[in-house]
Amino acid sequence: MVSMASSLTFQPVLERIAEDMERRPGRGRAADYIPALAAFDARRFGMAVAELDGTVYGVGEWRQPFSAQSITKVFTLALGLAREGDELWEHVGREPSGNPFNSLVQLEYENGIPRNPFINAGALVVTDRLHTRTGHAADTLLDFLRAESGNPDLTFDQGVADSETAHGDRNAALAHFMASYGNVDNPVPVLLDQYFRQCSIEASCADLALATGFLARHGVRADGTRLLTRSQAKQINAAMLTCGTYDAAGDFAHRVGLPGKSGVGGGIIAVVPGRCTLCVWSPGLDERGNSVAGVAALDLFTTLTGLSVF
Ligand code: GLU
C-alpha cells in the first residue's frame, strides 16, 4: 500500500495505474447505440484525482474532453435535491433496479415511479423537475459544471445531442409512459431536448473530478458555499454506491469500494468522502455499459492507496 501522508503521492499512483492499463489486452467496445460515440478507440485512457482544495493530478488523456453522458445524472440530482428537498424522493426511488438502465418493464409494476435517479427513467424525472424549477435544466447544469470545474469552455456537443434525438425512441417511450402516470410535468419533447443536451456535455477527467468535489466536501461547493446539507450529500453518495454503475453496482462496490457513477461515453466519477474525487475515462465498455479500463483503474487505485469507504 502506498502512503497517502502527502498529497504529492497521488501522481506516482496515477502513473503506476496508467502503466498497468497499458499492459492490459482487452478493453471492451465503445458504445454504438449512440452512433456519435462509436468512433472512439477503446484503448484511449485518462485519469484525474482532485483534492478537496482543488489541486488536481492527472495521467494519460486527463485533459481530453469526452461525452459525460450519464455522469451528468449525479449533478442534476444534486441541483434538484438542493432546490426541492425530500419531496423529490416521492417521485423517484432509491433502490437498485436489477434491470438495464433503459428498461421499461419495472415502471408499469411500480406506477410510473422509477426505481432510482440513475436509470434513464429516474434521470428523466429529475431533469423534468429541475427544468420546472429553473426554466432551463441543461443550462443550469452547464453553469454549475463550469463553476465547479473552473472551466468556462465546457459546452454541449450538439452532434451527440442530435444523434441521441434521432435514436431516442426508448427514452421517448420512458418519458411518455411516466407522463401517463402524471410523473412528468413538461411536454415530453421539451423534456427530451433538455435530457439529451444534458447527456451531451463534453468535459475532461480533470473537469469532472473537480466538479464532483462537493460530494467529497459533504455538500460544500468549490467557492465554500453550501449546495447540499451533509445528509443530502450522503444520500447522493449512497445512491451512487448502490445504483451508480448500471446493473453492476454490486461488482463495482466489491472491486472499488467507492460511490461511483459511470456513463456510456466511457467515463466514471468516484468519491472518497472527506478526501478526494476521481474521474477516469476509457471508451471501451463491458456488456453492462461500464468502462473496462475505468473500473480496473479505480480498482487498482483503492487497492494501492487503501482509500475506500470500507
Ligand atoms: N444519453 C444516454 C441515454 O439516455 C445516457 C446513457 C448512459 O450514459 O447511461 O441512453
Residues whose N, C-alpha, C, O or C-beta is under 5 A from the ligand:
A	BS01	LIG	Q69 S70 N120 C199 S262 G263 V264 G265
